[in-house]
Amino acid sequence: MAGHIPPRQLALALPHAESLTRDNFLEGPGNAAGLALVDAWPEWPARTMFLVGPDGSGKSHLAAIWAERSGARSLSAHALEPGAVPGALATGALVLEDLKAADLDERALFHLLNLARQDEAFVLITARDAPVGMPITLNDLRSRLRAVPVVTLLPPDDQLFRALIVKLAADRQLAIDEAVVAYLATRIERSYAAARETIALLDSESLRLGRPVTRALAVELLRAPV
């Protein structure tokens, strides 16, 4: 008779709230320009602005702060269509999230920019890449986008990265000590996306294994020597 194999404990993917308030935004040299843009509103250099940075760099957090302050509506860029343009600008301010040329209705965006200019509305566009590098086929739209001022978010420095690890853990009500923070800060890619992914992994595996999040657990999961 085969030996008894204990059942594998499943970790439940419980929802967790990631705080997106101004008080919970972690400021560092790499994102200071983005925070300054949000804090300066409505004294912007132009009514339409680009906020550019890698995945998880804080674009959505900054956009949420600005939306709360300005009363802006939020719309994913891939969902933009001509019929939705007037409603999107109804409050006089709009966050257009995650603009990518691959899934963009170019005529809808051109209509949006024209109507925003006509109505003197504010538009904050978030994207991973600056508009100058986007393969836009509509000439008028390409020219219009390249004229929009760009604020760029940079990767976090060491101090901000460590603070980010602590914040992401706190958002999940996950207790980690300085040994874990120090280990992660030197072993994972220094990016917001990598920190978020690693903390999510530690959380789920800690729950599945019934173990606290320690440096030893982090070493095991990241498959690195102690």
N, C-alpha and C positions, 0 to 999 in steps of 0.2 A: 504494500500500500504506500502510495506516494506520501511524502511528508506534508504536514499541514502548512500551507502558506498563509500567513496572516493577511487579512484584507488591507489594501492600500487606503489610507485615510485621504479623503478628498478635501481640498481647501475650497471653501465657499467664497465666491467672488462678491464679497459684500461691497456695497457702494461706500465711497468715502468722499468727503467734501474737500476740495482744494480751494483754499481761501484766495479770492481774487480782489481783495480790497486794497486801497492805497496804503493802509497801515501795514499790510502783510507783504508788500512788495519789497524784495531784497535789492537794494541799490548797490552798484559797483561801477568801476570805470567803464566796463563794457556796455552797460545799459543806461548810463547817466543821461545820454543825449535823448533817449526815448522817454525817460521820465520827465526831463525838462520840457519836452514837446507837450506832453500831456498837461503838465502844470502850467504851461504858458497859455493854454487855450483860454479865451478866443484870440489872443494876440499871436496868431500864427503867421509865418511868412507868406502863406497861401492858404486858401480855404480847403484845398485838397492836398493831402500829404500822404506820402508813402512811409510805412514802417517796415523795414526789411531785416530779416535775421533768420538763422537756422531753426529747424524744428525745436520746439520747447525752449526757445530763447527768451520768452516772456512777452511776445507780441500780443497774445490773447489776453494776458493779464493787464497789460497797459491799455489795450483796447477796451477791456471791461471797465477799467478805472475811468477812462475818458467817456465811455457811453453813460456811465452813472452820472458823471458831472455834466454832460452836455444834453442828456436826454436822447441820445442817438439810438436808432434802431440798429440791429445787427443782421447781416445777411451773408451767407456763404457765397463766394464769387461764382462757384459752379452752378448755383441755383438762380443766378441772375438771368432774367428774360425780359424782353421789352415791356410786356404788360405789367411787370412788377416794379418798374422804375418809379412811377409817381408815388406809389404807396411807400416805397423804400425811403423816399426823401420827405415824407409827410411831416416829420418833426423838425426838419431843417438840419438834421445831422444824421450821418450814417457811418457805420463800420462795415466795410466790405472785406470779409475775411478770406485769407489764403488764396490770393489771386495767382492762377497758373494759366499760361496760354493754352495748355493742352485741352482743358475742358471749359473754355471761356466762350461765351456768346459775345463776340467782339462788337457787333452792332448795338447790342443791349448796353454794353459798357460805354460806348461812345455816346449813346443817348443819355445815359446816366450822368456822364461828365458835363454834357451840354446843358441838361436841365439843372444840375447843381449850380453851374455858373450863372444860369439865368435867374434862379431862385436865391442865389447867394447862400446856398447851403454848405455845410461843412462835411467833408468826406475823409475818413481815415481808411486807407487801404493797407492791409497787411499782406506780406508776401515773403517767400523764401529768397527770391532773387530780385535784384533791382530791375526796373523796367527797361533799362538800356540793353539788358541781356535777354529779354523776352522775344521769342519769335512771333511777333504780331504781324498779321498779314494786311490788315486794314491800314493804309498809309496815314490817314488822318488820325486814327486812334494811336498809332505808334508815335506820331509827333506829339500828340497831346500828353501821352503818358511820360514821354521822355522830358517833358517840361515840368512835371510835377516834382517838387522838392522831396528828397529822400533822406530819412534818418535811419541809420544802420545800427543794429544791435550786434555786439561782438561777443565772442566766447567769454565766459566768466574767468576772473582771476582766481588765485588760490583761496583767498579769504571768502569771496562770494560763493565759490563752489562748495566749500565746506558748510557755509550757512544754508545753501540750497539743499544739500543732503539732509541737514537737520530739519529744515522746513518740510520737505517732502515726506520725511518720516513722521513728523508731527501731524501732518494732514491726514495720515493714516492711523493716527494714535499708536504709533509704533515707537517703542522705547529703544533708543540706541545710545551707546556711550561714546566717549571720545576715541577709544581704541578702534571702534568700527568706523567712525567718521574719518579718522586719519588713514586707515587702511584703504577705504574706498577712494578717498581723494587722491591717492597715489597710484591706484591700480586700474581705475576705469577711465575711459575717454573723458576729457574735461569738456563735457557738453551737457546742456540741460536735458536733452533727450536721453543720454546714457544714464544720468543720475536718476531720472524718473523711472526708466526701465529697470535699473538695478534695485531701487527701493521697492518697486512692485514685486520683483522676484523674491527679495528677502522676506517681504511680508507674506506672500503666498506660501513659500516653503517653510517659514517659521510656523505658520498655522498648520500646514499639512503634517509636519514632523512633530509638532507639539514641543518645539524648542524655542528658547528666547533668541533674539537676534544678537549674536556675539561675533567677535572677530573670527573665531573658529568656523562658525557657520558661513560667514562671508567668504572665507578662504575656500571652503569646500565647494560652494556654489560657483565661485569664479574660477575654480580649478587652477589655483595658483599655489606655489609652495608657501608654507608658513614662514 
